[in-house]
Amino acid sequence: MKFSQHITLKHLLVDNKKHIGLQFYANRALDILVKQLKNVKWNDEFNMYQVPNNKNQLDEIYNTFRGVAWIDSKYFFTNTRSKELDEVFDVDWYRKRIRPSNYKLCPESYLQKLELKKYSNNTVKTYVSLFEDFINYYSTKDIDQINEVDIRDYLKVLIQSKRSNSYINQSINSIKFYYEVVMGMPNRLYRIERPRKHKKLPTVLSKTEIKSLIECTNNLKHRCIVSLLYSSGLRRNELINLKINNIDSSRMLIHVVDAKGNKDRYTILSNNVLNDLREYYKIWKPTSYLFEGRRNNQYSGNSVGKIVSEAATKARIKKKVTPHILRHTFATHLLEIGTDLRHIQLLLGHNSTQTTEIYTHVAKSSFDFIKNPLDL
């Protein structure tokens, strides 16, 4: 059956109580029917009808409009894919913290939702810290008394404090998570504007700098780490999560498992790196992860960053070098030797070529055909 009319259900928060919003184009028949609903009221702020949010009211809506209009509930019943992470949810740091007696702690329901949604432990720490900063800014107000104006004022304070756009966006996410996910009130923050992201071009090293960087590592293990980051375009977390069986020497590929966005992918393996890895394996004898720390534990991300920065210092590279810059450099160098953008996208694990296109702005080959007017 095809309906000419449809009604969209929305979550509304009115006087700190949950309501169901009914949004539809003006229609006399629908107006008559909607007014027959129990406890229905018109809301001037949201420009739609509202009824209390409970199962009986929801059943009544479906029964009243059955055969008359299509009920669109895509904004009302939201299904979010949980992130499939192998790591164990760890909030011991939260329990063991020492905080002043008047310090407002993140609600237990907030932590439970983060665990249910399988957020990474790093994201949990970030969200909890930022959300507690927010609720403690309004120390005399109960969480549910904080309104949209208060949130806007808090964000203004962050802006005036010269906080980065990334910090502000993460703060907004932590606040939205409470009201939208924990409390189920998504309309509350619809009007919060996010700061525009700076469109910065990635820093890229030259091939000479890369060679010097690798040569200035302290030992074979460190050389393998730096070489893999560059030659395979790996993210730092992808590198430390590599298992021994992820290296496919017969096909000269690396299997990246459960990367960003819960995606698996393959990327290329260098012959030179493979030779170094074989020597490294004989000496270090890793048991599970390709790179392990003390007691065969997973190597830390901080250690990887330190290896890269120390090698850059020894190589006298003046740019600030991070593991992610090696990934940028991998993509740019591939583009400069004529690799198709779609292939680079697959190797990096980007969802769209639009993300990968940023490297066209820094690849030297993009400017080779342009003649400098001073040289003409």
C-alpha positions as CSV (number, residue, x, y, z in Angstrom):
1,M,0.0,0.0,0.0
2,K,1.3,3.4,-0.9
3,F,0.5,6.3,1.4
4,S,0.3,9.9,0.2
5,Q,0.8,11.1,3.8
6,H,3.4,10.2,6.4
7,I,4.0,11.2,10.0
8,T,7.5,11.4,11.4
9,L,8.0,10.5,15.0
10,K,10.6,12.5,17.0
11,H,12.0,12.4,20.5
12,L,11.1,15.6,22.4
13,L,12.2,16.8,25.8
14,V,9.6,19.1,27.3
15,D,9.9,20.3,30.9
16,N,12.5,17.6,31.5
17,K,10.0,14.9,30.5
18,K,10.2,12.6,27.5
19,H,7.6,13.2,24.7
20,I,6.8,11.8,21.3
21,G,6.7,14.5,18.6
22,L,4.5,14.0,15.5
23,Q,5.7,15.9,12.5
24,F,3.7,16.0,9.3
25,Y,2.6,18.4,6.5
26,A,-0.6,20.3,7.1
27,N,-3.6,18.0,6.3
28,R,-7.1,18.4,7.5
29,A,-7.7,14.6,7.9
30,L,-4.5,14.1,9.9
31,D,-5.3,17.2,12.0
32,I,-8.6,15.7,13.0
33,L,-7.1,12.3,13.8
34,V,-4.2,13.6,15.8
35,K,-6.4,15.7,18.0
36,Q,-8.2,12.4,19.0
37,L,-5.0,11.2,20.7
38,K,-5.0,11.2,24.5
39,N,-2.9,14.0,26.2
40,V,-2.0,15.5,22.8
41,K,-0.7,19.1,22.8
42,W,0.7,21.5,20.2
43,N,4.3,22.5,20.8
44,D,5.2,26.0,19.4
45,E,8.9,25.6,20.0
46,F,9.2,22.5,17.8
47,N,6.3,23.3,15.6
48,M,4.6,19.8,16.0
49,Y,2.1,17.9,18.1
50,Q,3.4,16.1,21.2
51,V,2.2,13.3,23.4
52,P,3.8,11.7,26.5
53,N,6.4,9.1,25.6
54,N,5.1,5.7,26.8
55,K,4.2,2.4,25.2
56,N,0.4,3.0,25.4
57,Q,0.7,6.3,23.6
58,L,2.9,4.8,20.9
59,D,0.5,1.9,20.3
60,E,-2.4,4.5,20.1
61,I,-0.5,6.4,17.4
62,Y,0.0,3.3,15.2
63,N,-3.7,2.2,15.7
64,T,-5.1,5.7,15.0
65,F,-3.2,6.2,11.7
66,R,-3.2,2.6,10.5
67,G,-4.3,2.6,6.8
68,V,-4.3,6.4,6.7
69,A,-0.7,7.5,6.9
70,W,2.8,5.9,7.0
71,I,4.5,6.2,10.4
72,D,8.1,7.1,9.8
73,S,10.1,6.0,12.9
74,K,13.6,6.2,11.6
75,Y,14.4,9.1,13.9
76,F,12.7,7.5,16.9
77,F,14.0,4.0,16.9
78,T,17.7,4.3,16.2
79,N,19.9,1.3,15.7
80,T,23.6,1.9,16.2
81,R,26.1,-0.7,15.3
82,S,28.2,-1.4,18.3
83,K,31.9,-1.3,17.8
84,E,33.5,-4.7,17.8
85,L,36.6,-4.3,19.8
86,D,38.7,-7.1,21.3
87,E,39.9,-5.1,24.3
88,V,38.3,-5.6,27.7
89,F,36.3,-2.7,29.0
90,D,38.4,-1.2,31.8
91,V,37.2,1.5,34.2
92,D,39.5,0.7,37.1
93,W,41.2,4.1,36.7
94,Y,37.7,5.6,37.2
95,R,37.1,3.7,40.5
96,K,40.6,4.4,41.9
97,R,40.6,8.2,41.3
98,I,40.8,10.5,44.2
99,R,38.5,13.5,43.7
100,P,37.3,16.3,46.1
101,S,34.1,15.6,48.1
102,N,32.2,18.2,46.1
103,Y,33.3,16.9,42.7
104,K,30.4,15.6,40.5
105,L,31.2,12.2,39.1
106,C,30.1,10.9,35.7
107,P,26.8,9.0,36.2
108,E,27.0,5.2,36.3
109,S,24.5,5.1,33.5
110,Y,27.0,7.0,31.3
111,L,29.6,4.3,31.9
112,Q,27.2,1.5,31.3
113,K,26.1,2.9,27.9
114,L,29.8,3.4,26.8
115,E,30.4,-0.3,27.7
116,L,27.2,-1.4,25.9
117,K,28.2,0.5,22.8
118,K,31.7,-1.0,23.0
119,Y,33.6,2.2,22.9
120,S,37.4,1.9,23.1
121,N,39.0,2.5,26.5
122,N,40.7,5.6,25.2
123,T,37.4,7.1,24.0
124,V,35.8,6.2,27.4
125,K,38.5,8.1,29.2
126,T,38.1,11.1,26.9
127,Y,34.3,11.2,27.1
128,V,34.3,10.8,30.9
129,S,36.9,13.5,31.5
130,L,35.2,16.0,29.2
131,F,31.7,15.3,30.5
132,E,32.9,15.7,34.1
133,D,34.5,19.0,33.2
134,F,31.1,20.1,31.8
135,I,28.9,19.1,34.7
136,N,31.4,20.5,37.3
137,Y,31.4,23.8,35.5
138,Y,27.7,24.0,36.7
139,S,28.5,22.6,40.1
140,T,25.3,24.0,41.7
141,K,23.0,22.6,39.1
142,D,21.7,19.1,38.8
143,I,22.6,17.5,35.4
144,D,18.9,17.4,34.3
145,Q,18.5,21.1,35.1
146,I,21.2,22.1,32.6
147,N,19.6,23.4,29.4
148,E,20.6,24.2,25.9
149,V,21.5,27.8,26.8
150,D,23.8,26.5,29.5
151,I,25.5,24.2,27.0
152,R,26.0,27.1,24.6
153,D,27.5,29.2,27.3
154,Y,29.9,26.5,28.3
155,L,31.1,26.1,24.7
156,K,31.7,29.8,24.5
157,V,33.9,29.5,27.6
158,L,35.9,26.8,25.8
159,I,36.2,29.0,22.7
160,Q,37.3,32.0,24.8
161,S,39.9,29.7,26.5
162,K,41.5,29.1,23.1
163,R,40.6,25.4,23.1
164,S,41.2,23.6,19.8
165,N,38.4,22.8,17.5
166,S,39.1,19.1,18.0
167,Y,38.8,19.6,21.8
168,I,35.5,21.5,21.5
169,N,34.1,18.9,19.1
170,Q,35.0,16.1,21.5
171,S,33.3,18.0,24.3
172,I,30.1,18.4,22.3
173,N,30.2,14.6,21.6
174,S,30.6,13.8,25.2
175,I,27.6,16.0,26.1
176,K,25.5,14.8,23.3
177,F,26.2,11.2,24.3
178,Y,24.6,11.8,27.7
179,Y,21.5,13.5,26.5
180,E,21.0,11.6,23.3
181,V,22.3,8.1,24.0
182,V,22.0,7.7,27.8
183,M,18.8,9.7,28.2
184,G,17.3,9.1,24.8
185,M,16.6,12.8,24.0
186,P,18.3,13.5,20.7
187,N,16.5,16.8,20.0
188,R,18.1,18.5,22.9
189,L,21.3,19.5,21.0
190,Y,20.1,19.9,17.5
191,R,20.9,23.6,17.5
192,I,24.4,23.4,18.8
193,E,26.8,24.5,16.1
194,R,30.1,22.8,15.7
195,P,33.3,24.7,15.0
196,R,34.5,24.4,11.5
197,K,37.4,22.0,11.0
198,H,40.6,23.5,9.8
199,K,41.5,22.1,6.4
200,K,45.2,21.6,7.0
201,L,47.4,19.8,4.5
202,P,49.3,16.8,5.8
203,T,53.0,17.1,6.6
204,V,55.0,14.9,4.2
205,L,58.7,13.8,4.3
206,S,60.9,13.4,1.3
207,K,62.3,10.1,0.3
208,T,65.8,11.2,1.5
209,E,64.3,12.1,4.9
210,I,62.6,8.7,5.1
211,K,65.8,6.9,4.3
212,S,67.7,8.9,6.9
213,L,64.9,8.3,9.5
214,I,65.1,4.5,9.1
215,E,68.9,4.5,9.3
216,C,68.8,6.5,12.5
217,T,66.7,4.0,14.5
218,N,68.4,2.4,17.5
219,N,68.1,-1.3,16.7
220,L,66.5,-3.8,14.3
221,K,63.2,-3.9,16.1
222,H,62.9,-0.1,15.9
223,R,63.9,-0.2,12.2
224,C,61.1,-2.7,11.5
225,I,58.6,-0.5,13.3
226,V,59.5,2.7,11.4
227,S,59.8,0.8,8.1
228,L,56.4,-0.8,8.4
229,L,54.7,2.4,9.3
230,Y,56.0,4.0,6.2
231,S,56.1,1.1,3.7
232,S,52.6,-0.2,4.5
233,G,50.8,3.0,5.5
234,L,49.8,1.6,8.9
235,R,48.2,3.6,11.6
236,R,49.9,3.4,15.0
237,N,47.2,1.2,16.5
238,E,47.1,-1.0,13.5
239,L,50.8,-1.6,13.9
240,I,50.7,-2.6,17.6
241,N,47.7,-4.8,16.9
242,L,49.5,-6.8,14.2
243,K,49.8,-10.5,15.0
244,I,52.5,-12.7,13.6
245,N,50.1,-14.5,11.3
246,N,49.0,-11.2,9.8
247,I,52.2,-11.1,7.7
248,D,51.5,-13.0,4.5
249,S,54.9,-13.4,2.9
250,S,53.7,-15.7,0.2
251,R,51.5,-13.0,-1.2
252,M,53.6,-10.0,0.1
253,L,50.6,-8.6,1.9
254,I,49.7,-7.5,5.5
255,H,46.3,-8.4,6.8
256,V,45.1,-5.4,8.9
257,V,42.3,-6.8,11.2
258,D,39.6,-4.7,12.9
259,A,41.0,-1.4,11.9
260,K,39.3,2.0,12.2
261,G,35.6,1.6,11.5
262,N,35.7,-2.1,12.4
263,K,37.1,-2.9,8.9
264,D,39.6,-5.4,7.7
265,R,41.9,-4.7,4.8
266,Y,45.1,-5.7,3.1
267,T,48.1,-3.5,2.5
268,I,51.4,-4.1,0.7
269,L,54.5,-5.6,2.3
270,S,58.0,-4.5,1.3
271,N,60.7,-7.1,0.4
272,N,63.3,-5.1,2.3
273,V,61.0,-5.0,5.4
274,L,60.3,-8.7,5.1
275,N,64.0,-9.5,5.2
276,D,64.4,-7.3,8.3
277,L,61.3,-8.9,9.9
278,R,62.8,-12.4,9.4
279,E,66.0,-11.4,11.2
280,Y,64.0,-9.6,13.9
281,Y,61.9,-12.7,14.5
282,K,65.0,-14.9,15.0
283,I,66.4,-12.5,17.6
284,W,63.3,-11.3,19.5
285,K,61.1,-14.4,19.1
286,P,57.6,-12.7,19.6
287,T,54.9,-15.1,20.7
288,S,51.6,-13.5,19.7
289,Y,51.8,-9.9,18.7
290,L,54.4,-9.0,16.0
291,F,55.9,-6.4,18.4
292,E,55.8,-7.1,22.1
293,G,56.9,-5.3,25.2
294,R,57.9,-6.7,28.5
295,R,56.5,-10.1,29.5
296,N,55.2,-10.5,25.9
297,N,52.6,-7.9,26.4
298,Q,51.4,-5.8,23.5
299,Y,53.7,-3.0,22.5
300,S,52.5,0.5,23.6
301,G,51.5,3.2,21.2
302,N,53.5,5.8,23.2
303,S,56.6,3.7,22.7
304,V,56.0,3.7,18.9
305,G,55.7,7.5,18.9
306,K,58.9,7.9,20.9
307,I,60.8,5.6,18.5
308,V,59.7,7.7,15.6
309,S,60.4,11.1,17.2
310,E,63.9,10.0,18.5
311,A,64.9,8.7,15.1
312,A,63.7,12.0,13.5
313,T,65.9,14.0,16.0
314,K,68.9,11.9,15.2
315,A,68.3,12.3,11.5
316,R,68.1,16.1,12.1
317,I,64.7,16.4,10.5
318,K,63.3,19.8,11.5
319,K,59.7,18.8,11.0
320,K,57.7,17.3,13.8
321,V,57.5,13.6,12.8
322,T,54.8,11.3,14.1
323,P,53.7,7.8,13.1
324,H,50.8,9.3,11.2
325,I,53.1,11.5,9.2
326,L,54.7,8.3,7.9
327,R,51.3,7.1,6.7
328,H,50.7,10.5,5.0
329,T,54.2,10.1,3.3
330,F,53.4,6.6,2.2
331,A,50.2,7.7,0.4
332,T,51.9,10.8,-1.1
333,H,54.9,8.9,-2.5
334,L,52.6,6.3,-4.0
335,L,50.7,9.1,-5.8
336,E,53.9,10.6,-7.0
337,I,54.9,7.4,-8.8
338,G,51.6,7.2,-10.6
339,T,49.6,4.8,-8.3
340,D,45.8,5.1,-9.0
341,L,44.0,7.1,-6.2
342,R,41.5,4.2,-5.8
343,H,44.3,1.8,-5.1
344,I,45.7,4.1,-2.5
345,Q,42.3,4.5,-0.9
346,L,42.1,0.7,-0.5
347,L,45.5,0.4,1.0
348,L,44.8,3.2,3.5
349,G,41.3,1.9,4.3
350,H,39.5,5.1,3.5
351,N,35.7,5.0,3.0
352,S,35.8,7.4,0.1
353,T,38.3,8.7,-2.4
354,Q,37.4,12.2,-1.2
355,T,39.4,11.5,1.9
356,T,42.4,10.2,-0.1
357,E,42.2,13.2,-2.5
358,I,43.9,15.4,0.0
359,Y,47.3,13.9,-1.0
360,T,46.9,15.4,-4.5
361,H,47.4,18.8,-2.8
362,V,50.9,17.8,-1.5
363,A,52.1,15.3,-4.1
364,K,55.1,16.8,-6.1
365,S,53.8,15.2,-9.3
366,S,50.7,17.4,-9.2
367,F,52.9,20.4,-9.9
368,D,55.6,19.0,-12.2
369,F,53.9,20.0,-15.4
370,I,53.5,23.7,-14.2
371,K,56.3,26.0,-15.4
372,N,57.4,28.6,-12.9
373,P,56.9,32.0,-14.6
374,L,60.3,33.2,-13.2
375,D,62.1,30.4,-15.1
376,L,60.4,31.2,-18.5
